[in-house]
Amino acid sequence: MDTDWTHRLLADSSIAGGTAAVTDPLRPVTRDGLDGPDVPVDGMDRADILIVGGGPAGLAAARTCEGLGVNYQIIEAAPEVGGQLLWTHTAIDDYLGLSGTSATALLDHLKDGLKPDWLRLGWRVTGADPERRRVFVTTSAGERRSVSYQRLILAIGARPRPLPVPGLDLPGVHDASFSLSRHAIEFAGRTVVIVGGGDRALEGALTLARAGARVHVLQRSARLRARPLFADAAMANRSVQVALDTVVTAIRCEVGAAGGLIVEAFHQPTGQEVQIPCDAVVVRIGMDPPSEWLRGWLDVEPDGTLPVDGWGRTRHLAVYACGDAVVPAFGRRLQTAIGQGMLAARTAVMVR
Ligand SMILES: Cc1cc2nc3c(=O)[nH]c(=O)nc-3n(C[C@H](O)[C@H](O)[C@H](O)COP(=O)(O)OP(=O)(O)OC[C@H]3O[C@@H](n4cnc5c(N)ncnc54)[C@H](O)[C@@H]3O)c2cc1C
């Protein structure tokens, strides 16, 4: 390893140049495994590079570890890898060099060459003891275990932000993981309420309107956040009614009501209450990294994102992060997540 280069990276970095990184550098990597402090491993699983999250960023990190010939393990809470790619049912049109590809094809590329025995599916990481370099997990069988690591790569992505109102668990109420392009046709002739005013909310409203649905878009603030591409088209579409400054307070089921669901809301400037009978509600108010379990020992921004330096290092020794979890909402894209996953893994293995 090029020691000058390593020192220059550490010195350049505002994030990773903290005391821990300088006074307790990790020992160099060997192809036979990563050296590090002794960690009790009795009865515990162990990985040199432990990757939390099997979305595009985590898979790219794993592919990179595979290429570098180091031992790694992915822990993924879902029953299969792919992250948000599993929710994507339209062509990916902004992936340079692969424009028009499907999410399934991209996922196949990312998984290609990964060994299944290095995947822990259905395991959720719930906490960590970073001093002893281990994380706590709940396995798919509901067991609580710990896994020790030499380097930890957090590729936890983002998950739909819940609307803070009662009724989210009613049948017909969906979050941002619900694919409207896949299900739009089922809503032909029906009424759907979309909560949110960003790109995905307005894009979803247009998809539903084109499939013959009547759509109400309820947006809390005084303007839509969506790009004109979606916002202007939605405003011009007679099947889409946009209500700004409108705050949802509850969703309830009412026997006999048209469609069976009622969305209750009020108009902020006037206080006027509205009730909208509908067949379905789709909440698309944004996504946040699921980083609650990291608060208290790792820097976490108020919006849940994890600060890293340009090389994917957090302030904590041996802990790296990548993908949607480190990027504000406007920058969350596949190509970014995959590139960051590769870089975080290369930094973890080759730099410190
Ligand atoms: C419908 C839709 C369409 C999209 N279309 C495009 C597009 O056309 N072009 C584009 O560039 N981007 C698109 N995106 C965005 C893109 O999918 C994301 O930027 C990308 O998936 C981010 O990858 P990631 O690995 O960082 O996070 P994610 O894909 O969110 O993966 C994170 C993974 O970590 C797991 N995880 C989280 N916490 C834990 C834990 N504690 N323990 C274990 N596992 C955990 C999650 O289960 C998840 O599988 C789209 C997103 C959606 C939802």
The ligand as an SDF file (V2000), in Angstrom:
LIG
                    3D

 53 58  0  0  0  0  0  0  0  0999 V2000
  -39.7450    3.6250   -7.9840 C   0  0  0  0  0  0  0  0  0  0  0  0
  -38.3270    4.1110   -8.0760 C   0  0  0  0  0  0  0  0  0  0  0  0
  -37.7920    4.3960   -9.3230 C   0  0  0  0  0  0  0  0  0  0  0  0
  -36.4670    4.8370   -9.4280 C   0  0  0  0  0  0  0  0  0  0  0  0
  -35.9780    5.1130  -10.6720 N   0  0  0  0  0  0  0  0  0  0  0  0
  -34.7000    5.5240  -10.7930 C   0  0  0  0  0  0  0  0  0  0  0  0
  -34.1610    5.7900  -12.0900 C   0  0  0  0  0  0  0  0  0  0  0  0
  -34.8230    5.6720  -13.1220 O   0  0  0  0  0  0  0  0  0  0  0  0
  -32.8520    6.2000  -12.1480 N   0  0  0  0  0  0  0  0  0  0  0  0
  -32.0630    6.3430  -11.0370 C   0  0  0  0  0  0  0  0  0  0  0  0
  -30.8980    6.6800  -11.1700 O   0  0  0  0  0  0  0  0  0  0  0  0
  -32.5640    6.0970   -9.7960 N   0  0  0  0  0  0  0  0  0  0  0  0
  -33.8580    5.6970   -9.6530 C   0  0  0  0  0  0  0  0  0  0  0  0
  -34.3620    5.4620   -8.3950 N   0  0  0  0  0  0  0  0  0  0  0  0
  -33.4910    5.6680   -7.2140 C   0  0  0  0  0  0  0  0  0  0  0  0
  -32.5640    4.4620   -6.9820 C   0  0  0  0  0  0  0  0  0  0  0  0
  -33.3140    3.2630   -6.9910 O   0  0  0  0  0  0  0  0  0  0  0  0
  -31.8200    4.6420   -5.6610 C   0  0  0  0  0  0  0  0  0  0  0  0
  -31.0160    5.7960   -5.7580 O   0  0  0  0  0  0  0  0  0  0  0  0
  -30.9430    3.4350   -5.3380 C   0  0  0  0  0  0  0  0  0  0  0  0
  -31.7170    2.2620   -5.2020 O   0  0  0  0  0  0  0  0  0  0  0  0
  -30.1530    3.6640   -4.0380 C   0  0  0  0  0  0  0  0  0  0  0  0
  -29.4090    2.5070   -3.7400 O   0  0  0  0  0  0  0  0  0  0  0  0
  -28.9280    2.1960   -2.2390 P   0  0  0  0  0  0  0  0  0  0  0  0
  -28.2700    0.8630   -2.2820 O   0  0  0  0  0  0  0  0  0  0  0  0
  -28.1880    3.3500   -1.7000 O   0  0  0  0  0  0  0  0  0  0  0  0
  -30.2620    2.1130   -1.3740 O   0  0  0  0  0  0  0  0  0  0  0  0
  -31.5430    1.1390   -1.4410 P   0  0  0  0  0  0  0  0  0  0  0  0
  -31.8690    0.7700   -2.8420 O   0  0  0  0  0  0  0  0  0  0  0  0
  -32.5860    1.8400   -0.6360 O   0  0  0  0  0  0  0  0  0  0  0  0
  -31.0560   -0.1870   -0.6690 O   0  0  0  0  0  0  0  0  0  0  0  0
  -30.7870   -0.1560    0.7130 C   0  0  0  0  0  0  0  0  0  0  0  0
  -30.9610   -1.5580    1.2670 C   0  0  0  0  0  0  0  0  0  0  0  0
  -30.5270   -1.5820    2.6220 O   0  0  0  0  0  0  0  0  0  0  0  0
  -31.3960   -2.4200    3.3730 C   0  0  0  0  0  0  0  0  0  0  0  0
  -31.3180   -2.0150    4.7780 N   0  0  0  0  0  0  0  0  0  0  0  0
  -31.5900   -0.7880    5.2970 C   0  0  0  0  0  0  0  0  0  0  0  0
  -31.3860   -0.7940    6.6380 N   0  0  0  0  0  0  0  0  0  0  0  0
  -30.9820   -2.0520    6.9770 C   0  0  0  0  0  0  0  0  0  0  0  0
  -30.6270   -2.6700    8.1990 C   0  0  0  0  0  0  0  0  0  0  0  0
  -30.6430   -2.0010    9.3660 N   0  0  0  0  0  0  0  0  0  0  0  0
  -30.2730   -3.9760    8.1850 N   0  0  0  0  0  0  0  0  0  0  0  0
  -30.2230   -4.6780    7.0150 C   0  0  0  0  0  0  0  0  0  0  0  0
  -30.5560   -4.1310    5.8100 N   0  0  0  0  0  0  0  0  0  0  0  0
  -30.9220   -2.8320    5.7910 C   0  0  0  0  0  0  0  0  0  0  0  0
  -32.7690   -2.1640    2.7560 C   0  0  0  0  0  0  0  0  0  0  0  0
  -33.6500   -3.2510    3.0140 O   0  0  0  0  0  0  0  0  0  0  0  0
  -32.4200   -2.0250    1.2700 C   0  0  0  0  0  0  0  0  0  0  0  0
  -32.5180   -3.2590    0.5800 O   0  0  0  0  0  0  0  0  0  0  0  0
  -35.6710    5.0130   -8.2510 C   0  0  0  0  0  0  0  0  0  0  0  0
  -36.2250    4.7350   -6.9980 C   0  0  0  0  0  0  0  0  0  0  0  0
  -37.5260    4.2860   -6.9020 C   0  0  0  0  0  0  0  0  0  0  0  0
  -38.1170    3.9800   -5.5360 C   0  0  0  0  0  0  0  0  0  0  0  0
  1  2  1  0
  2  3  1  0
  2 52  2  0
  3  4  2  0
  4  5  1  0
  4 50  1  0
  5  6  2  0
  6  7  1  0
  6 13  1  0
  7  8  2  0
  7  9  1  0
  9 10  1  0
 10 11  2  0
 10 12  1  0
 12 13  2  0
 13 14  1  0
 14 15  1  0
 14 50  1  0
 15 16  1  0
 16 17  1  0
 16 18  1  0
 18 19  1  0
 18 20  1  0
 20 21  1  0
 20 22  1  0
 22 23  1  0
 23 24  1  0
 24 25  2  0
 24 26  1  0
 24 27  1  0
 27 28  1  0
 28 29  2  0
 28 30  1  0
 28 31  1  0
 31 32  1  0
 32 33  1  0
 33 34  1  0
 33 48  1  0
 34 35  1  0
 35 36  1  0
 35 46  1  0
 36 37  1  0
 36 45  1  0
 37 38  2  0
 38 39  1  0
 39 40  1  0
 39 45  2  0
 40 41  1  0
 40 42  2  0
 42 43  1  0
 43 44  2  0
 44 45  1  0
 46 47  1  0
 46 48  1  0
 48 49  1  0
 50 51  2  0
 51 52  1  0
 52 53  1  0
M  END
$$$$
